[in-house]
Amino acid sequence: MITDVLLNKIVADIDGALTHIAIGNGRIPSVSDTKLEGEKIRKVADSYIDQNTIIKELYLDENEGNDLTFTNVGLFGEGATSAIGTGSLMTGGRMDLQKGLKQSVTISLEITVERT
């Protein structure tokens, strides 16, 4: 049995460990990857917690990432900075985004922690 107090601590600890979000044009990350293949953009992730769901977001304005196709996304921690290639890939997945001029986008990743 996990109490609400412990569940909230686990969620907060995971949220604190995932500091940066990156997008790239490489393959989908696998469980053994520590980097994001083809990483193009990385920023400090905006972070929100909704009960036991962690929401991490990356905002690109009209002047960022234009005329690129993004195929993968990752969340980084363990020494990650805004510099590409720093820290460790903690989780990632597939995405399909073609960003054009005069277009702003917000990319959101959600991680839900549940009792089983």
Phi and psi restraints in degrees (range 20) as a CNS / XPLOR table:
assign (resid 1 and name C) (resid 2 and name N)
       (resid 2 and name CA) (resid 2 and name C) 1.0 -112.4 20.0 2
assign (resid 2 and name N) (resid 2 and name CA)
       (resid 2 and name C) (resid 3 and name N) 1.0 125.7 20.0 2
assign (resid 2 and name C) (resid 3 and name N)
       (resid 3 and name CA) (resid 3 and name C) 1.0 -75.9 20.0 2
assign (resid 3 and name N) (resid 3 and name CA)
       (resid 3 and name C) (resid 4 and name N) 1.0 165.4 20.0 2
assign (resid 3 and name C) (resid 4 and name N)
       (resid 4 and name CA) (resid 4 and name C) 1.0 -60.3 20.0 2
assign (resid 4 and name N) (resid 4 and name CA)
       (resid 4 and name C) (resid 5 and name N) 1.0 -36.6 20.0 2
assign (resid 4 and name C) (resid 5 and name N)
       (resid 5 and name CA) (resid 5 and name C) 1.0 -61.0 20.0 2
assign (resid 5 and name N) (resid 5 and name CA)
       (resid 5 and name C) (resid 6 and name N) 1.0 -47.0 20.0 2
assign (resid 5 and name C) (resid 6 and name N)
       (resid 6 and name CA) (resid 6 and name C) 1.0 -67.4 20.0 2
assign (resid 6 and name N) (resid 6 and name CA)
       (resid 6 and name C) (resid 7 and name N) 1.0 -41.9 20.0 2
assign (resid 6 and name C) (resid 7 and name N)
       (resid 7 and name CA) (resid 7 and name C) 1.0 -59.6 20.0 2
assign (resid 7 and name N) (resid 7 and name CA)
       (resid 7 and name C) (resid 8 and name N) 1.0 -43.9 20.0 2
assign (resid 7 and name C) (resid 8 and name N)
       (resid 8 and name CA) (resid 8 and name C) 1.0 -63.1 20.0 2
assign (resid 8 and name N) (resid 8 and name CA)
       (resid 8 and name C) (resid 9 and name N) 1.0 -38.3 20.0 2
assign (resid 8 and name C) (resid 9 and name N)
       (resid 9 and name CA) (resid 9 and name C) 1.0 -65.6 20.0 2
assign (resid 9 and name N) (resid 9 and name CA)
       (resid 9 and name C) (resid 10 and name N) 1.0 -43.0 20.0 2
assign (resid 9 and name C) (resid 10 and name N)
       (resid 10 and name CA) (resid 10 and name C) 1.0 -60.7 20.0 2
assign (resid 10 and name N) (resid 10 and name CA)
       (resid 10 and name C) (resid 11 and name N) 1.0 -45.9 20.0 2
assign (resid 10 and name C) (resid 11 and name N)
       (resid 11 and name CA) (resid 11 and name C) 1.0 -60.6 20.0 2
assign (resid 11 and name N) (resid 11 and name CA)
       (resid 11 and name C) (resid 12 and name N) 1.0 -46.1 20.0 2
assign (resid 11 and name C) (resid 12 and name N)
       (resid 12 and name CA) (resid 12 and name C) 1.0 -63.7 20.0 2
assign (resid 12 and name N) (resid 12 and name CA)
       (resid 12 and name C) (resid 13 and name N) 1.0 -39.8 20.0 2
assign (resid 12 and name C) (resid 13 and name N)
       (resid 13 and name CA) (resid 13 and name C) 1.0 -65.1 20.0 2
assign (resid 13 and name N) (resid 13 and name CA)
       (resid 13 and name C) (resid 14 and name N) 1.0 -43.2 20.0 2
assign (resid 13 and name C) (resid 14 and name N)
       (resid 14 and name CA) (resid 14 and name C) 1.0 -63.9 20.0 2
assign (resid 14 and name N) (resid 14 and name CA)
       (resid 14 and name C) (resid 15 and name N) 1.0 -44.6 20.0 2
assign (resid 14 and name C) (resid 15 and name N)
       (resid 15 and name CA) (resid 15 and name C) 1.0 -57.3 20.0 2
assign (resid 15 and name N) (resid 15 and name CA)
       (resid 15 and name C) (resid 16 and name N) 1.0 -44.7 20.0 2
assign (resid 15 and name C) (resid 16 and name N)
       (resid 16 and name CA) (resid 16 and name C) 1.0 -68.0 20.0 2
assign (resid 16 and name N) (resid 16 and name CA)
       (resid 16 and name C) (resid 17 and name N) 1.0 -26.0 20.0 2
assign (resid 16 and name C) (resid 17 and name N)
       (resid 17 and name CA) (resid 17 and name C) 1.0 -80.4 20.0 2
assign (resid 17 and name N) (resid 17 and name CA)
       (resid 17 and name C) (resid 18 and name N) 1.0 -20.3 20.0 2
assign (resid 17 and name C) (resid 18 and name N)
       (resid 18 and name CA) (resid 18 and name C) 1.0 -102.9 20.0 2
assign (resid 18 and name N) (resid 18 and name CA)
       (resid 18 and name C) (resid 19 and name N) 1.0 96.9 20.0 2
assign (resid 18 and name C) (resid 19 and name N)
       (resid 19 and name CA) (resid 19 and name C) 1.0 -101.5 20.0 2
assign (resid 19 and name N) (resid 19 and name CA)
       (resid 19 and name C) (resid 20 and name N) 1.0 -28.3 20.0 2
assign (resid 19 and name C) (resid 20 and name N)
       (resid 20 and name CA) (resid 20 and name C) 1.0 -131.6 20.0 2
assign (resid 20 and name N) (resid 20 and name CA)
       (resid 20 and name C) (resid 21 and name N) 1.0 148.2 20.0 2
assign (resid 20 and name C) (resid 21 and name N)
       (resid 21 and name CA) (resid 21 and name C) 1.0 -119.8 20.0 2
assign (resid 21 and name N) (resid 21 and name CA)
       (resid 21 and name C) (resid 22 and name N) 1.0 139.8 20.0 2
assign (resid 21 and name C) (resid 22 and name N)
       (resid 22 and name CA) (resid 22 and name C) 1.0 -133.9 20.0 2
assign (resid 22 and name N) (resid 22 and name CA)
       (resid 22 and name C) (resid 23 and name N) 1.0 152.2 20.0 2
assign (resid 22 and name C) (resid 23 and name N)
       (resid 23 and name CA) (resid 23 and name C) 1.0 -130.2 20.0 2
assign (resid 23 and name N) (resid 23 and name CA)
       (resid 23 and name C) (resid 24 and name N) 1.0 150.8 20.0 2
assign (resid 23 and name C) (resid 24 and name N)
       (resid 24 and name CA) (resid 24 and name C) 1.0 -151.6 20.0 2
assign (resid 24 and name N) (resid 24 and name CA)
       (resid 24 and name C) (resid 25 and name N) 1.0 -170.6 20.0 2
assign (resid 24 and name C) (resid 25 and name N)
       (resid 25 and name CA) (resid 25 and name C) 1.0 -126.2 20.0 2
assign (resid 25 and name N) (resid 25 and name CA)
       (resid 25 and name C) (resid 26 and name N) 1.0 35.3 20.0 2
assign (resid 25 and name C) (resid 26 and name N)
       (resid 26 and name CA) (resid 26 and name C) 1.0 -105.4 20.0 2
assign (resid 26 and name N) (resid 26 and name CA)
       (resid 26 and name C) (resid 27 and name N) 1.0 -162.9 20.0 2
assign (resid 26 and name C) (resid 27 and name N)
       (resid 27 and name CA) (resid 27 and name C) 1.0 -75.9 20.0 2
assign (resid 27 and name N) (resid 27 and name CA)
       (resid 27 and name C) (resid 28 and name N) 1.0 166.6 20.0 2
assign (resid 27 and name C) (resid 28 and name N)
       (resid 28 and name CA) (resid 28 and name C) 1.0 -66.2 20.0 2
assign (resid 28 and name N) (resid 28 and name CA)
       (resid 28 and name C) (resid 29 and name N) 1.0 133.4 20.0 2
assign (resid 28 and name C) (resid 29 and name N)
       (resid 29 and name CA) (resid 29 and name C) 1.0 -62.6 20.0 2
assign (resid 29 and name N) (resid 29 and name CA)
       (resid 29 and name C) (resid 30 and name N) 1.0 148.0 20.0 2
assign (resid 29 and name C) (resid 30 and name N)
       (resid 30 and name CA) (resid 30 and name C) 1.0 -107.6 20.0 2
assign (resid 30 and name N) (resid 30 and name CA)
       (resid 30 and name C) (resid 31 and name N) 1.0 171.4 20.0 2
assign (resid 30 and name C) (resid 31 and name N)
       (resid 31 and name CA) (resid 31 and name C) 1.0 -65.1 20.0 2
assign (resid 31 and name N) (resid 31 and name CA)
       (resid 31 and name C) (resid 32 and name N) 1.0 -20.8 20.0 2
assign (resid 31 and name C) (resid 32 and name N)
       (resid 32 and name CA) (resid 32 and name C) 1.0 -94.7 20.0 2
assign (resid 32 and name N) (resid 32 and name CA)
       (resid 32 and name C) (resid 33 and name N) 1.0 -3.3 20.0 2
assign (resid 32 and name C) (resid 33 and name N)
       (resid 33 and name CA) (resid 33 and name C) 1.0 -73.1 20.0 2
assign (resid 33 and name N) (resid 33 and name CA)
       (resid 33 and name C) (resid 34 and name N) 1.0 143.6 20.0 2
assign (resid 33 and name C) (resid 34 and name N)
       (resid 34 and name CA) (resid 34 and name C) 1.0 -115.3 20.0 2
assign (resid 34 and name N) (resid 34 and name CA)
       (resid 34 and name C) (resid 35 and name N) 1.0 -11.5 20.0 2
assign (resid 34 and name C) (resid 35 and name N)
       (resid 35 and name CA) (resid 35 and name C) 1.0 -127.3 20.0 2
assign (resid 35 and name N) (resid 35 and name CA)
       (resid 35 and name C) (resid 36 and name N) 1.0 162.9 20.0 2
assign (resid 35 and name C) (resid 36 and name N)
       (resid 36 and name CA) (resid 36 and name C) 1.0 -100.2 20.0 2
assign (resid 36 and name N) (resid 36 and name CA)
       (resid 36 and name C) (resid 37 and name N) 1.0 115.7 20.0 2
assign (resid 36 and name C) (resid 37 and name N)
       (resid 37 and name CA) (resid 37 and name C) 1.0 -61.9 20.0 2
assign (resid 37 and name N) (resid 37 and name CA)
       (resid 37 and name C) (resid 38 and name N) 1.0 132.9 20.0 2
assign (resid 37 and name C) (resid 38 and name N)
       (resid 38 and name CA) (resid 38 and name C) 1.0 69.9 20.0 2
assign (resid 38 and name N) (resid 38 and name CA)
       (resid 38 and name C) (resid 39 and name N) 1.0 25.7 20.0 2
assign (resid 38 and name C) (resid 39 and name N)
       (resid 39 and name CA) (resid 39 and name C) 1.0 -57.4 20.0 2
assign (resid 39 and name N) (resid 39 and name CA)
       (resid 39 and name C) (resid 40 and name N) 1.0 131.5 20.0 2
assign (resid 39 and name C) (resid 40 and name N)
       (resid 40 and name CA) (resid 40 and name C) 1.0 -117.8 20.0 2
assign (resid 40 and name N) (resid 40 and name CA)
       (resid 40 and name C) (resid 41 and name N) 1.0 -36.2 20.0 2
assign (resid 40 and name C) (resid 41 and name N)
       (resid 41 and name CA) (resid 41 and name C) 1.0 -137.7 20.0 2
assign (resid 41 and name N) (resid 41 and name CA)
       (resid 41 and name C) (resid 42 and name N) 1.0 137.7 20.0 2
assign (resid 41 and name C) (resid 42 and name N)
       (resid 42 and name CA) (resid 42 and name C) 1.0 -142.7 20.0 2
assign (resid 42 and name N) (resid 42 and name CA)
       (resid 42 and name C) (resid 43 and name N) 1.0 138.0 20.0 2
assign (resid 42 and name C) (resid 43 and name N)
       (resid 43 and name CA) (resid 43 and name C) 1.0 -144.5 20.0 2
assign (resid 43 and name N) (resid 43 and name CA)
       (resid 43 and name C) (resid 44 and name N) 1.0 163.1 20.0 2
assign (resid 43 and name C) (resid 44 and name N)
       (resid 44 and name CA) (resid 44 and name C) 1.0 -62.4 20.0 2
assign (resid 44 and name N) (resid 44 and name CA)
       (resid 44 and name C) (resid 45 and name N) 1.0 132.4 20.0 2
assign (resid 44 and name C) (resid 45 and name N)
       (resid 45 and name CA) (resid 45 and name C) 1.0 -79.8 20.0 2
assign (resid 45 and name N) (resid 45 and name CA)
       (resid 45 and name C) (resid 46 and name N) 1.0 134.4 20.0 2
assign (resid 45 and name C) (resid 46 and name N)
       (resid 46 and name CA) (resid 46 and name C) 1.0 -71.1 20.0 2
assign (resid 46 and name N) (resid 46 and name CA)
       (resid 46 and name C) (resid 47 and name N) 1.0 143.3 20.0 2
assign (resid 46 and name C) (resid 47 and name N)
       (resid 47 and name CA) (resid 47 and name C) 1.0 -134.9 20.0 2
assign (resid 47 and name N) (resid 47 and name CA)
       (resid 47 and name C) (resid 48 and name N) 1.0 137.6 20.0 2
assign (resid 47 and name C) (resid 48 and name N)
       (resid 48 and name CA) (resid 48 and name C) 1.0 -140.4 20.0 2
assign (resid 48 and name N) (resid 48 and name CA)
       (resid 48 and name C) (resid 49 and name N) 1.0 149.3 20.0 2
assign (resid 48 and name C) (resid 49 and name N)
       (resid 49 and name CA) (resid 49 and name C) 1.0 -122.0 20.0 2
assign (resid 49 and name N) (resid 49 and name CA)
       (resid 49 and name C) (resid 50 and name N) 1.0 127.4 20.0 2
assign (resid 49 and name C) (resid 50 and name N)
       (resid 50 and name CA) (resid 50 and name C) 1.0 -120.6 20.0 2
assign (resid 50 and name N) (resid 50 and name CA)
       (resid 50 and name C) (resid 51 and name N) 1.0 95.4 20.0 2
assign (resid 50 and name C) (resid 51 and name N)
       (resid 51 and name CA) (resid 51 and name C) 1.0 59.0 20.0 2
assign (resid 51 and name N) (resid 51 and name CA)
       (resid 51 and name C) (resid 52 and name N) 1.0 -108.8 20.0 2
assign (resid 51 and name C) (resid 52 and name N)
       (resid 52 and name CA) (resid 52 and name C) 1.0 -107.5 20.0 2
assign (resid 52 and name N) (resid 52 and name CA)
       (resid 52 and name C) (resid 53 and name N) 1.0 22.4 20.0 2
assign (resid 52 and name C) (resid 53 and name N)
       (resid 53 and name CA) (resid 53 and name C) 1.0 -114.6 20.0 2
assign (resid 53 and name N) (resid 53 and name CA)
       (resid 53 and name C) (resid 54 and name N) 1.0 126.5 20.0 2
assign (resid 53 and name C) (resid 54 and name N)
       (resid 54 and name CA) (resid 54 and name C) 1.0 -95.7 20.0 2
assign (resid 54 and name N) (resid 54 and name CA)
       (resid 54 and name C) (resid 55 and name N) 1.0 129.2 20.0 2
assign (resid 54 and name C) (resid 55 and name N)
       (resid 55 and name CA) (resid 55 and name C) 1.0 -117.5 20.0 2
assign (resid 55 and name N) (resid 55 and name CA)
       (resid 55 and name C) (resid 56 and name N) 1.0 122.5 20.0 2
assign (resid 55 and name C) (resid 56 and name N)
       (resid 56 and name CA) (resid 56 and name C) 1.0 -116.2 20.0 2
assign (resid 56 and name N) (resid 56 and name CA)
       (resid 56 and name C) (resid 57 and name N) 1.0 134.8 20.0 2
assign (resid 56 and name C) (resid 57 and name N)
       (resid 57 and name CA) (resid 57 and name C) 1.0 -131.5 20.0 2
assign (resid 57 and name N) (resid 57 and name CA)
       (resid 57 and name C) (resid 58 and name N) 1.0 148.9 20.0 2
assign (resid 57 and name C) (resid 58 and name N)
       (resid 58 and name CA) (resid 58 and name C) 1.0 -126.5 20.0 2
assign (resid 58 and name N) (resid 58 and name CA)
       (resid 58 and name C) (resid 59 and name N) 1.0 125.4 20.0 2
assign (resid 58 and name C) (resid 59 and name N)
       (resid 59 and name CA) (resid 59 and name C) 1.0 -107.4 20.0 2
assign (resid 59 and name N) (resid 59 and name CA)
       (resid 59 and name C) (resid 60 and name N) 1.0 130.2 20.0 2
assign (resid 59 and name C) (resid 60 and name N)
       (resid 60 and name CA) (resid 60 and name C) 1.0 -115.7 20.0 2
assign (resid 60 and name N) (resid 60 and name CA)
       (resid 60 and name C) (resid 61 and name N) 1.0 124.6 20.0 2
assign (resid 60 and name C) (resid 61 and name N)
       (resid 61 and name CA) (resid 61 and name C) 1.0 -83.3 20.0 2
assign (resid 61 and name N) (resid 61 and name CA)
       (resid 61 and name C) (resid 62 and name N) 1.0 -174.7 20.0 2
assign (resid 61 and name C) (resid 62 and name N)
       (resid 62 and name CA) (resid 62 and name C) 1.0 -62.8 20.0 2
assign (resid 62 and name N) (resid 62 and name CA)
       (resid 62 and name C) (resid 63 and name N) 1.0 -18.8 20.0 2
assign (resid 62 and name C) (resid 63 and name N)
       (resid 63 and name CA) (resid 63 and name C) 1.0 -104.1 20.0 2
assign (resid 63 and name N) (resid 63 and name CA)
       (resid 63 and name C) (resid 64 and name N) 1.0 2.2 20.0 2
assign (resid 63 and name C) (resid 64 and name N)
       (resid 64 and name CA) (resid 64 and name C) 1.0 -109.9 20.0 2
assign (resid 64 and name N) (resid 64 and name CA)
       (resid 64 and name C) (resid 65 and name N) 1.0 134.8 20.0 2
assign (resid 64 and name C) (resid 65 and name N)
       (resid 65 and name CA) (resid 65 and name C) 1.0 66.1 20.0 2
assign (resid 65 and name N) (resid 65 and name CA)
       (resid 65 and name C) (resid 66 and name N) 1.0 25.2 20.0 2
assign (resid 65 and name C) (resid 66 and name N)
       (resid 66 and name CA) (resid 66 and name C) 1.0 -70.2 20.0 2
assign (resid 66 and name N) (resid 66 and name CA)
       (resid 66 and name C) (resid 67 and name N) 1.0 146.7 20.0 2
assign (resid 66 and name C) (resid 67 and name N)
       (resid 67 and name CA) (resid 67 and name C) 1.0 58.9 20.0 2
assign (resid 67 and name N) (resid 67 and name CA)
       (resid 67 and name C) (resid 68 and name N) 1.0 31.4 20.0 2
assign (resid 67 and name C) (resid 68 and name N)
       (resid 68 and name CA) (resid 68 and name C) 1.0 -118.6 20.0 2
assign (resid 68 and name N) (resid 68 and name CA)
       (resid 68 and name C) (resid 69 and name N) 1.0 151.1 20.0 2
assign (resid 68 and name C) (resid 69 and name N)
       (resid 69 and name CA) (resid 69 and name C) 1.0 -108.7 20.0 2
assign (resid 69 and name N) (resid 69 and name CA)
       (resid 69 and name C) (resid 70 and name N) 1.0 126.4 20.0 2
assign (resid 69 and name C) (resid 70 and name N)
       (resid 70 and name CA) (resid 70 and name C) 1.0 -106.8 20.0 2
assign (resid 70 and name N) (resid 70 and name CA)
       (resid 70 and name C) (resid 71 and name N) 1.0 131.5 20.0 2
assign (resid 70 and name C) (resid 71 and name N)
       (resid 71 and name CA) (resid 71 and name C) 1.0 -120.8 20.0 2
assign (resid 71 and name N) (resid 71 and name CA)
       (resid 71 and name C) (resid 72 and name N) 1.0 -10.3 20.0 2
assign (resid 71 and name C) (resid 72 and name N)
       (resid 72 and name CA) (resid 72 and name C) 1.0 -144.9 20.0 2
assign (resid 72 and name N) (resid 72 and name CA)
       (resid 72 and name C) (resid 73 and name N) 1.0 160.5 20.0 2
assign (resid 72 and name C) (resid 73 and name N)
       (resid 73 and name CA) (resid 73 and name C) 1.0 -144.4 20.0 2
assign (resid 73 and name N) (resid 73 and name CA)
       (resid 73 and name C) (resid 74 and name N) 1.0 149.0 20.0 2
assign (resid 73 and name C) (resid 74 and name N)
       (resid 74 and name CA) (resid 74 and name C) 1.0 -149.9 20.0 2
assign (resid 74 and name N) (resid 74 and name CA)
       (resid 74 and name C) (resid 75 and name N) 1.0 152.9 20.0 2
assign (resid 74 and name C) (resid 75 and name N)
       (resid 75 and name CA) (resid 75 and name C) 1.0 -108.5 20.0 2
assign (resid 75 and name N) (resid 75 and name CA)
       (resid 75 and name C) (resid 76 and name N) 1.0 135.0 20.0 2
assign (resid 75 and name C) (resid 76 and name N)
       (resid 76 and name CA) (resid 76 and name C) 1.0 -120.3 20.0 2
assign (resid 76 and name N) (resid 76 and name CA)
       (resid 76 and name C) (resid 77 and name N) 1.0 154.3 20.0 2
assign (resid 76 and name C) (resid 77 and name N)
       (resid 77 and name CA) (resid 77 and name C) 1.0 -154.6 20.0 2
assign (resid 77 and name N) (resid 77 and name CA)
       (resid 77 and name C) (resid 78 and name N) 1.0 -157.3 20.0 2
assign (resid 77 and name C) (resid 78 and name N)
       (resid 78 and name CA) (resid 78 and name C) 1.0 48.4 20.0 2
assign (resid 78 and name N) (resid 78 and name CA)
       (resid 78 and name C) (resid 79 and name N) 1.0 64.8 20.0 2
assign (resid 78 and name C) (resid 79 and name N)
       (resid 79 and name CA) (resid 79 and name C) 1.0 88.9 20.0 2
assign (resid 79 and name N) (resid 79 and name CA)
       (resid 79 and name C) (resid 80 and name N) 1.0 9.0 20.0 2
assign (resid 79 and name C) (resid 80 and name N)
       (resid 80 and name CA) (resid 80 and name C) 1.0 -66.8 20.0 2
assign (resid 80 and name N) (resid 80 and name CA)
       (resid 80 and name C) (resid 81 and name N) 1.0 143.1 20.0 2
assign (resid 80 and name C) (resid 81 and name N)
       (resid 81 and name CA) (resid 81 and name C) 1.0 -128.2 20.0 2
assign (resid 81 and name N) (resid 81 and name CA)
       (resid 81 and name C) (resid 82 and name N) 1.0 -173.0 20.0 2
assign (resid 81 and name C) (resid 82 and name N)
       (resid 82 and name CA) (resid 82 and name C) 1.0 -75.2 20.0 2
assign (resid 82 and name N) (resid 82 and name CA)
       (resid 82 and name C) (resid 83 and name N) 1.0 -6.1 20.0 2
assign (resid 82 and name C) (resid 83 and name N)
       (resid 83 and name CA) (resid 83 and name C) 1.0 -79.8 20.0 2
assign (resid 83 and name N) (resid 83 and name CA)
       (resid 83 and name C) (resid 84 and name N) 1.0 129.9 20.0 2
assign (resid 83 and name C) (resid 84 and name N)
       (resid 84 and name CA) (resid 84 and name C) 1.0 -58.6 20.0 2
assign (resid 84 and name N) (resid 84 and name CA)
       (resid 84 and name C) (resid 85 and name N) 1.0 136.2 20.0 2
assign (resid 84 and name C) (resid 85 and name N)
       (resid 85 and name CA) (resid 85 and name C) 1.0 93.0 20.0 2
assign (resid 85 and name N) (resid 85 and name CA)
       (resid 85 and name C) (resid 86 and name N) 1.0 -0.7 20.0 2
assign (resid 85 and name C) (resid 86 and name N)
       (resid 86 and name CA) (resid 86 and name C) 1.0 -94.8 20.0 2
assign (resid 86 and name N) (resid 86 and name CA)
       (resid 86 and name C) (resid 87 and name N) 1.0 156.4 20.0 2
assign (resid 86 and name C) (resid 87 and name N)
       (resid 87 and name CA) (resid 87 and name C) 1.0 70.5 20.0 2
assign (resid 87 and name N) (resid 87 and name CA)
       (resid 87 and name C) (resid 88 and name N) 1.0 -166.9 20.0 2
assign (resid 87 and name C) (resid 88 and name N)
       (resid 88 and name CA) (resid 88 and name C) 1.0 -121.5 20.0 2
assign (resid 88 and name N) (resid 88 and name CA)
       (resid 88 and name C) (resid 89 and name N) 1.0 139.3 20.0 2
assign (resid 88 and name C) (resid 89 and name N)
       (resid 89 and name CA) (resid 89 and name C) 1.0 -68.8 20.0 2
assign (resid 89 and name N) (resid 89 and name CA)
       (resid 89 and name C) (resid 90 and name N) 1.0 123.8 20.0 2
assign (resid 89 and name C) (resid 90 and name N)
       (resid 90 and name CA) (resid 90 and name C) 1.0 -102.0 20.0 2
assign (resid 90 and name N) (resid 90 and name CA)
       (resid 90 and name C) (resid 91 and name N) 1.0 -34.3 20.0 2
assign (resid 90 and name C) (resid 91 and name N)
       (resid 91 and name CA) (resid 91 and name C) 1.0 -159.1 20.0 2
assign (resid 91 and name N) (resid 91 and name CA)
       (resid 91 and name C) (resid 92 and name N) 1.0 155.6 20.0 2
assign (resid 91 and name C) (resid 92 and name N)
       (resid 92 and name CA) (resid 92 and name C) 1.0 -166.0 20.0 2
assign (resid 92 and name N) (resid 92 and name CA)
       (resid 92 and name C) (resid 93 and name N) 1.0 176.9 20.0 2
assign (resid 92 and name C) (resid 93 and name N)
       (resid 93 and name CA) (resid 93 and name C) 1.0 -169.7 20.0 2
assign (resid 93 and name N) (resid 93 and name CA)
       (resid 93 and name C) (resid 94 and name N) 1.0 -170.9 20.0 2
assign (resid 93 and name C) (resid 94 and name N)
       (resid 94 and name CA) (resid 94 and name C) 1.0 -91.7 20.0 2
assign (resid 94 and name N) (resid 94 and name CA)
       (resid 94 and name C) (resid 95 and name N) 1.0 148.1 20.0 2
assign (resid 94 and name C) (resid 95 and name N)
       (resid 95 and name CA) (resid 95 and name C) 1.0 -146.6 20.0 2
assign (resid 95 and name N) (resid 95 and name CA)
       (resid 95 and name C) (resid 96 and name N) 1.0 163.1 20.0 2
assign (resid 95 and name C) (resid 96 and name N)
       (resid 96 and name CA) (resid 96 and name C) 1.0 -139.2 20.0 2
assign (resid 96 and name N) (resid 96 and name CA)
       (resid 96 and name C) (resid 97 and name N) 1.0 98.4 20.0 2
assign (resid 96 and name C) (resid 97 and name N)
       (resid 97 and name CA) (resid 97 and name C) 1.0 -139.3 20.0 2
assign (resid 97 and name N) (resid 97 and name CA)
       (resid 97 and name C) (resid 98 and name N) 1.0 124.0 20.0 2
assign (resid 97 and name C) (resid 98 and name N)
       (resid 98 and name CA) (resid 98 and name C) 1.0 -108.5 20.0 2
assign (resid 98 and name N) (resid 98 and name CA)
       (resid 98 and name C) (resid 99 and name N) 1.0 111.6 20.0 2
assign (resid 98 and name C) (resid 99 and name N)
       (resid 99 and name CA) (resid 99 and name C) 1.0 -100.4 20.0 2
assign (resid 99 and name N) (resid 99 and name CA)
       (resid 99 and name C) (resid 100 and name N) 1.0 126.9 20.0 2
assign (resid 99 and name C) (resid 100 and name N)
       (resid 100 and name CA) (resid 100 and name C) 1.0 -107.0 20.0 2
assign (resid 100 and name N) (resid 100 and name CA)
       (resid 100 and name C) (resid 101 and name N) 1.0 177.9 20.0 2
assign (resid 100 and name C) (resid 101 and name N)
       (resid 101 and name CA) (resid 101 and name C) 1.0 -64.8 20.0 2
assign (resid 101 and name N) (resid 101 and name CA)
       (resid 101 and name C) (resid 102 and name N) 1.0 151.8 20.0 2
assign (resid 101 and name C) (resid 102 and name N)
       (resid 102 and name CA) (resid 102 and name C) 1.0 57.2 20.0 2
assign (resid 102 and name N) (resid 102 and name CA)
       (resid 102 and name C) (resid 103 and name N) 1.0 32.3 20.0 2
assign (resid 102 and name C) (resid 103 and name N)
       (resid 103 and name CA) (resid 103 and name C) 1.0 -128.5 20.0 2
assign (resid 103 and name N) (resid 103 and name CA)
       (resid 103 and name C) (resid 104 and name N) 1.0 128.4 20.0 2
assign (resid 103 and name C) (resid 104 and name N)
       (resid 104 and name CA) (resid 104 and name C) 1.0 -109.8 20.0 2
assign (resid 104 and name N) (resid 104 and name CA)
       (resid 104 and name C) (resid 105 and name N) 1.0 147.1 20.0 2
assign (resid 104 and name C) (resid 105 and name N)
       (resid 105 and name CA) (resid 105 and name C) 1.0 -140.2 20.0 2
assign (resid 105 and name N) (resid 105 and name CA)
       (resid 105 and name C) (resid 106 and name N) 1.0 151.6 20.0 2
assign (resid 105 and name C) (resid 106 and name N)
       (resid 106 and name CA) (resid 106 and name C) 1.0 -119.6 20.0 2
assign (resid 106 and name N) (resid 106 and name CA)
       (resid 106 and name C) (resid 107 and name N) 1.0 125.6 20.0 2
assign (resid 106 and name C) (resid 107 and name N)
       (resid 107 and name CA) (resid 107 and name C) 1.0 -104.1 20.0 2
assign (resid 107 and name N) (resid 107 and name CA)
       (resid 107 and name C) (resid 108 and name N) 1.0 124.8 20.0 2
assign (resid 107 and name C) (resid 108 and name N)
       (resid 108 and name CA) (resid 108 and name C) 1.0 -117.9 20.0 2
assign (resid 108 and name N) (resid 108 and name CA)
       (resid 108 and name C) (resid 109 and name N) 1.0 136.6 20.0 2
assign (resid 108 and name C) (resid 109 and name N)
       (resid 109 and name CA) (resid 109 and name C) 1.0 -120.7 20.0 2
assign (resid 109 and name N) (resid 109 and name CA)
       (resid 109 and name C) (resid 110 and name N) 1.0 136.5 20.0 2
assign (resid 109 and name C) (resid 110 and name N)
       (resid 110 and name CA) (resid 110 and name C) 1.0 -121.0 20.0 2
assign (resid 110 and name N) (resid 110 and name CA)
       (resid 110 and name C) (resid 111 and name N) 1.0 135.1 20.0 2
assign (resid 110 and name C) (resid 111 and name N)
       (resid 111 and name CA) (resid 111 and name C) 1.0 -124.6 20.0 2
assign (resid 111 and name N) (resid 111 and name CA)
       (resid 111 and name C) (resid 112 and name N) 1.0 120.1 20.0 2
assign (resid 111 and name C) (resid 112 and name N)
       (resid 112 and name CA) (resid 112 and name C) 1.0 -106.3 20.0 2
assign (resid 112 and name N) (resid 112 and name CA)
       (resid 112 and name C) (resid 113 and name N) 1.0 128.3 20.0 2
assign (resid 112 and name C) (resid 113 and name N)
       (resid 113 and name CA) (resid 113 and name C) 1.0 -102.0 20.0 2
assign (resid 113 and name N) (resid 113 and name CA)
       (resid 113 and name C) (resid 114 and name N) 1.0 123.6 20.0 2
assign (resid 113 and name C) (resid 114 and name N)
       (resid 114 and name CA) (resid 114 and name C) 1.0 -127.4 20.0 2
assign (resid 114 and name N) (resid 114 and name CA)
       (resid 114 and name C) (resid 115 and name N) 1.0 153.9 20.0 2
assign (resid 114 and name C) (resid 115 and name N)
       (resid 115 and name CA) (resid 115 and name C) 1.0 -79.3 20.0 2
assign (resid 115 and name N) (resid 115 and name CA)
       (resid 115 and name C) (resid 116 and name N) 1.0 144.5 20.0 2
